[in-house]
Amino acid sequence: MAFEPTPDEPLRPETLAVSAGRPEQLGQPLNHPIVVASNFLSGAGPEYSRGDGTDTVQAFEAAIGALEGGRAISFSSGMAGISAIFDNLPVGARIVVPDDSYQGVSAVVADGESRMGWKVLRLPTNDTQRWLDVIGSVDLAWLESPSNPLLDVCDVPAICEAAAQAGVVCAVDNTFATPLNQRPLEHGATFSVHSATKFIGGHSDLLSGVVVVADGADEAYDAINHRRTFGGATPGALETFLALRGLRTMPIRLEKSQANAQVLARRLQGHRAVTSVRYPGLPEHPASDLVKRTLGGPGAMVSFETVGNAISADVRMTRLQLISPATSLGGVESTIERRAKLAGQEHLPPTLLRMSVGCEHLEDLWNDLDRALGGIVD
């Protein structure tokens, strides 16, 4: 039987990641198997998987919900979950978003401005007072901390609490922090959002998303679940199984990759080919005090700029042999990308490299970086 924690003895997040969502009856498999079914015999339980899910989907949602402290709804991708939240906004909705946010969110917001007449205010991520000044006058506050790709940090507790007091819907993209470093629902957020493709899945082999809704927010839960069901964004059987399996090892993967990132960020600061390093774990981070107060750890993402221009930055990337050039992140393998080359990201510093630090040996990663960054670029 599953262990049931008491209020005096709650399970820690590392344990929940391993134990939550397990089968509970004697004689059942230790892990939920892949359930490949669209239809079920009618009369009791689920009938159609697009709306009702399967045992695998329900197990994954139970595990993520336990980690975040709410009720989870899984999606076919992170963007599907993000879109489900924005799709509930009316014509002319007032929205506040960070000026540095995931490009997919930026695209959704821009589309809403042009088609739905949304009034969008973009604020610096770490300017807490400006967020607090406007929070009562908007329909949705969208937070992202740490942000993608500049790794800015906002005061999630203060802003979420203010939104809750004002009755404003507040959503936090928690992908970079993961539930191990940040639990927005505890501070009054309506939604905590993840691209489970990233750190939750952890192996760069699936697309999945999750929206977690605060307990008691039944209207918000029903609205998001409705969008998932009738938007056809239910996750696939194999993807959900892989995401749940990946979740089980997320604590040890994050611990290793985060430790690697902390050392690499410090070493990059002293490299002659690096002009600046953005990492929440550095004392020099502009929101260092916020990081210590709001995050359980600085994470595994490091962004840095190099001397030269976009061409020289691209040349340096071609010299990497271990760290892979790839657009996604959060896997066991380290990946890197020059973000300004992407459509909609042209405003970023041209040499900014966003690196997702993996679980390889630290010295192998450093040697690869040092070799690629060093030398003359023609």
Buried (B, 14 or more C-beta within 10 A) or exposed (E): EEEEBEEEEEBEBBBBBBBBBBBEEEEEEEBBEBBEEEEBEEEEEBEBBEEBBBBBBBBBBBBBBBBBBBBBBBBBBBBBBBBBBBBBBEEEBBBBBBBBBBBBBBEBBEEBEEEBEBBBBEBBBBBBEEBBEBBEEBBBBBBBBBBBBBBBBBBBBBBBBBBBEBEBBBBBBBBBBBBBBBBBBBBBBBBBBBBBBBBBBBBBEBBBBBBBBBEEBEEBBEBBBBBBBEBEBBBBBEBBBBBBBBBBBBBEBBBBBBBBBBBBBBBBBEBEBBEBBBBBBBEEBBBBEBBBEBBBBBBBBBBBBBBBEBEBBBBBBEBBEBBBEBEBBBBBBBBBBBBBEEEEBEEBBBBBBBBBBBBBEBEBBBEBBEBBBEEEBE
